[in-house]
Each structure stands twice: as C-alpha cells, then as structure tokens.
C-alpha cells in the first residue's frame, strides 16, 4: 500500500507547489522508490479542457485522453511517469459525480452533504491505484483558507486519520517575505498559515519555505518552534535559475531526508542523482545560442505554451546549446510583412491553437519558412496551416482553408483541405462524435499510433516506423488532397494505422520542414529530450552556422 504525501500551500499562491511536488517525486525515485503524482484542484470547472489558456495556462493531455492541469506536465517531466486520467480531479468533477449519483438514487434518499458525500468521493479518488506505487504525492491546488479548497482539506484530514499511523504526511509550502528596511525575513505569515491549517485539523510534518534570502539558523529554529515542526523539517526553497535545478537544490536542503524521516524510514536508501547532475551539466555547459520564433496566439502568457518552451529547452540540452525562444503574435502578420520580423531566427515553430484569429499570420510564417529554407516545426494547428499554405501557394487550391473557420451556417469561404472529423478508429474500435456533443470531450484526445514512411525524414528522426503520440484536436487534413500535395513535394510521411488520417507532413528538398498533427512536446523530458525537438534544434544550430 502506498504512503501518502499531501502537499498544500499557504500565504500566497504561485509558490511553486507543483514544482516542489515534482522534485520530491524525482528525489524519491532517485532513492529507489516508485511514485505517482496527483493534483486536486478546487475550481468548479469539470476539467480544464474548456478553460482559456490566457487564464489557466496550457491544457496538458495524458495518454489516456484526459485534459488536465499543466502541473501534470511538470510531474511527468520530472519523474517520467505517464500521468493518467485518474491523476487529476477538480471540485467540479467531484460535485458532478456526486450529483449524478444522487440523480441515479445511489444515496437512497439521504440528505447529500459536503461531509460525508463530497469528502468520500475525494477519498475514493485518492485511493485509486494505491497498491501500484510506494509513494502517492497529492498536491492540493490553491491556498489554505480558500473557500473552494475546504472539502479537499477536510478529505485529506479524514484520510490520514483513517489510515494506520505513519502512512500519511503533510507538507506545507509557505513564503518568508523579506523586509528590506529592517533587513529581516518575516516568519509571521508562515505561522499564521500553519495556524490556519491546524485549525482544520492538519499538522504539517514538513515545511517548505520560499525565500529570496538565506534563512538563518535561528529563524529556522523559530519557525520550527512556532509551527510545531522539527527544525530539520523546515526546508528552504530559494529562487532557481532553472526549474531543473529543483531536485538537486531540494536534496541539498534536505527535503527528501525530511520526508523519509517523517515516515520513519530508516536507514534511508542512498540517492542516485546522476540523472539530475547530467541534466544540470547540459544546462550549464551549453555553448552558443539559437533563436527560435514561436508564432502563436496566446503569446502574452508564457504558461499557455509551457510544454513547448520546456521541450525546446530539452532540445537545446540534447545539442548542448541554449535555445532562446521568442514569442511573436501571429496577428501582426495580418498587417505587416513577416520577413523583417522573422529574419534572423534560426528556426520557426507554429504551435497548436483554436479558432481563426491569427491563422492567416501562421500561414504566412509557414510560407516564409518554406521559401527561405528555415527549419519549421508545425504542431497541430501549425501543421494544418502548413498544409493550407502548400495547397494555396504550391498546389493551386486558391481557397484552401479549414472547416474550423467556416462555422457560420452556409458560409463557404474556404475549400476544406482541413475538415471536421466525425468518426475515427482508436485501437480496434470506432469512436463517433455527435453534432450536439458538449464543448468539452469532443476531440480526438490522447495517445494514438502512427505509421511512418520508411526512408522519410521523420522515420530517421524517430529511428522507428511506428510511434505513439498525444492528440488534442477536432480537425484533420483531408487525404483527398494527398496526391496533389505529394506531387508538389509535400510528403505525407506519417499516417494513422488505418491510412485515413495524415499524422505528419514534410517538405522534400527543404533543410527541415515538418508538421505533426499531435503534440510531441507533451512527452519530452529533460533527461530524454523528444527526438523531434532534439532534431529541430540541431537543424536550427546548422542554420545558425550559415548566417
Ligand atoms: N484547432 C485545430 C483542431 O481542432 C488544432 C487544435 C490544436 O492545435 N491543438 O483541429
């Protein structure tokens, strides 16, 4: 049976709970334990699938097709453990399950209450797969004291109470603000945050304190004393240059030791941190910089393309170069010539996206990359735009476009080279989408395999002819145009196993031009950079040598 670490936050939001959880997961793995990480989000949306990337950052997709919080991306990048549908839940999902059960009569006419019905539902969620791993790390979103979060805090309190002693611990993240005028770190907000936690019956075993300044020994003692936590379990978390420093930094501060001590695991297995030393070596000993333009829509919030930014960093690590990603709003190209904006970049990436806004600019970016011989990676919408560009400007389909942009009834502005798919094959069964399906959950989501054409560039990049990648889209490139486009040199080098859905296109005779219908960035890890990103950055390095 798994041991549980519940991770909560206090004082302010955005303290890096997700990163601390992910780093702890990596450290427990380094000591030979198996882990699974889980996120419990207090918001009322049923899942993040329909939340705006502006507000919520990227939607991370799992192999089994769940649309989840971007923290699950961190978990995967640090532990390499593929997240599942059952690793993320929101209040909205919990309540909707409870209400469904009530409608079905499962509660036999009882009065439905937060305690026990909602809390039981949360506890059942926590138990899923508990026999599979040594440690289950469960992060509670938000901050202690939030109204929405209360049922989750109550549920983890009950959970720990019901389990044998020593099976669950609580780790709490706080902030130590620094008062420049007096040159002091202030511990009072931390004390209050712990008080709040204790008022709802949770006593933290480990305190992680974010601080911009070194925490003096006596402050650590004071925090320990006032918060009723052992001094050794008061862990400093300083600002880091790279998130990938977190496992080594937390190890230095004694986080994994404190956690194992709290469980009474002695002697603690020695850690093997080679993987993280290698990651840091690649990050710090990089030579040269390549500039990659990301032409997208959600450019104001970097978190909107979190996994892409990380995968590019990993690609840089694979080549021992720094990747400087610069975000360019595609809409600028509606008004202005892209050339002056894109010249000087060593590669261009057009990421995924939804809706028409900015798409003409993305098409122009694809044209610029194709005609100038600049490495291009088109992801999902970025592939669709590359295909439309090829159809319009090379294959003579003047009105080529996507059905996604002809949503008004009867409007037929475009010839649909990219069309709305209603039925497809997953594994060995057919999935159908009804016209009146909800907004959420009507996409081709999760892992699908693709067959690569032997001898193609992608087959070389992957070193394989069968791959599996994660999808999140409604529209597909129409194979009816395959012959015409291939005759012009746009090769369909990856297809769904049944041969119906184009998965990858690449320009023949171009230094590096690949469009993929899936999201390779979701599977990239610092210790295992995704082959497409590694090779894309390699091509960028080559371009940088030419200019
Ligand atoms: N909007 C496009 C579709 O639904 C692309 C989606 C994406 O880029 N993730 O097919």
Boltz pocket constraint, residues with backbone or C-beta under 6 A from the ligand:
constraints:
  - pocket:
      binder: B
      contacts: [[A, 351], [A, 352], [A, 353], [A, 354], [A, 355], [A, 379], [A, 380], [A, 381], [A, 382], [A, 404], [A, 472], [A, 473], [A, 474], [A, 475], [A, 476]]
      max_distance: 6.0
